[in-house]
Amino acid sequence: MSPTSVSQVYSSGNSRGANQSRKTAALAVESGKIPPLLGASLAELTEWVQQQGQPAYRGKQLYQWIYEKGARSISDISVFSKQWRETVAKIPIGRSTIHYRSVAPDATVKYLLKLADGQIIETVGIPTEKRLTVCVSAQVGCAMGCDFCATGKGGFKRNLEKHEIVDQVLTVQQDFGRRVSHIVFMGMGEPLLNFDNVVAAVKCLNQDVGIGQRNITISTVGIRNRISQLAEHQLQVTLAVSLHASNQRLREELIPSARPYPLGELIAECREYVRSTGRRLSFEYVLLAGVNDLPEHAAELATHLRGFQCHVNLIPYNPIQEAEYKRPTPNRINSFVATLKEKKIAVSVRYSRGLEADAACGQLRASEVEN
């Protein structure tokens, strides 16, 4: 819901008086009828300020303070008159608070963010000399139940709203004091089960925060028809599909939610996505020692992936307390890579950052043990 909806429940101070406007706004906020301003476009914010009896240029000021200066409340926006700030003080911008922050030896930062309803999500900032990547969550928890993933062990609570996704990027950007360059939807949750909010957040991050779509990756376990639906939007993002197994039987053991969506059908939908968008697709494959990391698994995987533009990202397992899987030896990893290369499959190994801070791939959980 865009801020133009605010005017439907919060009328201008010019017509009803500042005191009545504040009372109306407070009641609307308490009842959840006023949406946050974060996530709105320049045009939407301009329309909203005009409906509050303010000149159009206030819309650009509001836009800049939200997306460039990181304002957390309208009271922070000093270019607005004190009287008007007081009038609309109850209108939420939609920012979270940092509940907990930890730094790994490699400078990766894990954040537990507290949302307006008290729910906790995890976000990770991954810096290099030339890049700052944010690993964002799309849901509170996850319903996919991957056996090797900490997030899935905690179950699913709810989808994140558009502003709650965008907020994660702004939070990391402010904390690091430098611009975010890349975003990966590889945090908590299954992005394609929160389809509308994820697509809306991608467009906002691109158009309003200024991050190129080609620098955004959406990761999915694979939800029937959702990959095709994503193709219809013709986004320039990278799609990363989490396979983690070379056959349906093994995939169901590792990802119980994969039972109703056979591997062959998923690969067919991926092929159609590449044909429709012209974008290369990535496949994520977590290597689990003695489970899915044998050369015969690599050969079987290659049979599925021949003949279309794709790339395999191998991720050596990152340990979690809730599972007893182990990371393969370097020799086993190298053997898997060699088999894929022999079969002419593009492949690379991704060693996750933030391992020591439990911020690596598969380790994210909304734990509050660090209060």
N, C-alpha and C positions, 0 to 999 in steps of 0.2 A: 504494500500500500504506500503510495507516495504522499508527500506532505500536502499536496493539494487537498487531501482528505481532511487535513486538520481544520480547514475553514468550514467544514460541514458541522463540526462540533464546537469550534472556538471562533466566535464572531469577533469582528474588529473592535478595538477599544474606542474608535471614533463613534461607533453607532450605539454602544451600550455602556461606555464608561470603563475606565481602567480597573476600578475595583470589581465591577461585575465580571469583566473579562478575566481577571485573575481567578475569581471564584469558579467561573465556568471552566477555565483551563484546568484548575486543580481537580474538579470533579471528573473531568474527562480523562485526565491522566490516571487517576485512581481506578477508574473503571476500565482502563486499557484501551480506550477508544482513540487516543491520539498516538499516531505512529511516530517513531523517532525520525529526526531530520537526516541523519546519516544514511546514505544510500540514494538520496534524491539528486537529481541532475540540476544544473544551473537554471534551466528553464522552469523546473518545478519549484525550486527555492525562490526564484524571482516572482512567480505567480503567487506563492504563499505570502511573501512579505507585502505584496501589493494588496492582497486580501486582508491584511492586518492594518491597512491604511498607511503603509510606508512606501517611499519612492522606490522605483524599480532598481536603482543602483544598490540598494541595500541587499538585494538578492545576490549580487556578485560578491559583496563583502562577506555575507554569511557563508557563501560557497567557499571562499578563500580561507576563512577562519576554520571551517570544518575540515577541509581536505588538505590545506597547506600548513596551517598553524596547529591543527590538532585540538581545537577547542573541545572541552568536555561538557560545557554547559553554556547557555546563552549569556549567563552572567559573566563569563570570561571575555566576551566580545566587547572590548573597550571602545570601539568606534561607534557603537550604538549608544543612544542616550540612556541615561540611568533610568528614566521613567519608563521607556519602552522595554528595557531589559527586565525591569520589575514586573511589567505587565505580562510578558511571555516567559517568565523565569521557569514556569512549570513545564514548558514544552521540552521534552527530552531530546538530546542530540543522539543518544544511543551508544555511549561508550561503556566498556567494561572496566573493571579495576584489576590490578595485578594482585592476585592472592598469594602467589609464591613465585620466586625466580631463582633458578640455579644455573651456574655456569660450568661447562665441562672444560677439561684441559685444552681441548682444541678450539675454545672460544665459542662453541655452540651454546646458545642460551635457551633453556626450557622455561616456559611461562605457564602457570596455572591462572586462568582468567576467570573472575567471578562475574556472571551475567546478572542482569537486572532481577531475575527471579531466584537468584542464589545458586543456580547450577554452575558447575565448574567444567571448563574445557581446557584442553592443552594445545599450546601453540609453540613452535620452535623457530628460532632465528639462527640461520646458518651462514656465517660470514666467511668470505675469502677476501683476498686483496682487491679483487675487481668486482665481486658480486656480494649481494646480500639476499639470500633466499629465505622465504618464509614458508614453513610447512603448516598449512591451515587445516582446521577441523571443519567438517560440514554438518556434523550432528553431535549431540550430547550422547556419548556412548555409540554402540554399533550393534546392529541386529544380525550381522553376517556370520558371526560365530567361528571365525577362522581359529583353528586349534592352537596355532603358534603365536597368536596375537593377543597382547594384554588388553587392548581396548575391547575386543569382543567378549572377554571374560566378565566384563562389568555389565553387559546387557545394554539395551537401547532405552533412552529416556525421551528425546524429542529431536526434531529437526532444528537447525539454526536458521534464524531469519537472515535476510540479505545484509542488514546492517551489522549483525553479529559476526558475519564472515569478513566484511570489509574492515571492521574494527580491529581484528587480529593483525592485519597488515599495518594499519596505522599505529597500533601499539608497539610493534617491533620497530617500525621506522623511527618513532619518537625515542624509544629506549636506546637504540643504537646511534641516534643522531646522524643518520645517513639514509639515503634513499634506498628503498627496496627495489631490486632489479628483477627478481624471479619469484614466482609463487608455485607451490606444488600442493594440490589438494590430496595430501597423503597423511593427514592427521586423523583425528577420530571420525569414524562414521563412513558410510558409503555415499559418495557424492551424488550418484545417479538415483538414489532413493530420496534425495532432496532436490530434485531436478530444477524446478522453477527458481528456487532461491539461489542455487549454485550458478545457473546461467545468468541470472540478474546480477549476482555479485561479480562474475567475470566481466560483464559489460561495464559495471560501475568502476571496477578496478582499472579497466582499460581506459575508459573515457574520462573519469573524474580523478582517479589517483595517478594515472599516467603510466601504467605498466603495459608494455606491448603484449598482445595476445600470444604471440609466438614464444613469450617468456613465461607462459602459464601452462601448467600440466594438470590435467584432471585424471585421477586414478580411480579405477573401478574394478570390482570383482567380476562384474558382468551381470547386468539385469536385462532380461529379455525385452527387446524392442527399444530400450532406452539408448543404446548406442546409435541405432538408426534415427531416433528422435533427435539426438545431439547433432547428427550429421545434417539434419534439416536446417539448423541454425547457421551452418557454414562458418563456424568460429575458426580462428587460426591457431587455436590451442593445440597442445600435444595431448593425445589420448593414450593413457597407459593402462593396459588391461592386466590384472593380476591373475596369472594362471596357476603357478605353484605346483603343477602336476602335469604329466605328459599323457595321462589317460583319465577317463571319467571315474573309474573306480577309485583311484588314488586321490583324485580331486575331491570326491565326496567325503573321503576320510579326513582330509585336511580342511575342507570348507563345506560343512554340512548344508549350507544354503544353496550349494551348487547342484543339488539333486534334481530339481525340476528343470534345469537348463543344461542339457547335454553339451559336452565340450565341442562336438562337431557343429552344433547350431551356433554356439558362441563364436567359433572361428569363422563361420560363414557370415555372420553379421559383421565381424571385424573386416573381412575382405570387402564387403559391400561399403563399409564406412570409408575405407581407403579409396575405393573406386569413385565414390560420390564426392569426397572432399579433396582428393589429391594430396592428402596429408599422410606422411609416414606414421605408422602406429607402433607403439612400444609395448612389449610384453614383460611384465615383472614376474620373476621366478625366484622365490626364496629357497635357497639350498639348505636342506636338512640332512645331516649326516646319516647315511644308511637308509634313508627314506625315499628321497627323490633325486639323489645326486649321482647315480650310477651312469656309466657311459650308455647303457641301453635306454635309460630315461632320456638322455640327450638325443639319441638317435630317433626315438619315438617322437619327441617334441619336434624335431626337424621335419618329420613327415607331415605334421599339421601346418607348418609355417612356410613351406616352399611356395614360390610363385606369386608372392605379393610383397609390397613395400612395408617391411617391418624390421624391428630391432629387438633383441632380447637383452634385458637388464637382469643379470644374475646378482642376487643379494645374499651373501652368506648370512646365515641365521644370527639374529641378535637375541641373546638369552633373556628369558623372563622367569620370574619365580613360579608362575602358575603352570609351566610346562617343562618337560624333561628332554626336549630336543637338544641336539648339539650342533655346533658349527662344523662343517666338513674341513678336512685337512687341506692345506694349500695344494697338495698333489691331486686330490680328488676334484678340487675346483678347477685346476688347470686341465685335467682330463676332460671334464664336462665342456669347458670352453673349446678345447681342441676338437672334440667330436662335432660340435655345432659348426665350427669353422670348416671342417672337412665336408660338411653337408651344405656349405655355402650360405649359412645363416649368420647375419650380422649380430655380433654379441659383444658385450662388455660386462665387467664386474664392478658393482657399486658397493664400496665399503661405506656403511652409514656413518655419519658424523654424530657426535653427542652420546656415544655409547656409555660413557662413564656416568652421565647424568640421567640415564634412563630416558633419553630423548631421541634415540635412534628408531629406525623403521621397525614397527611392530611392538615397541615398548611403551607407547603412549597410553596413559590411563589418567583419569581425573581423581587421583589419590589426594586426600587431604592430610596425609600423615605428616606433611611438613608445615604445620601451622605455626 
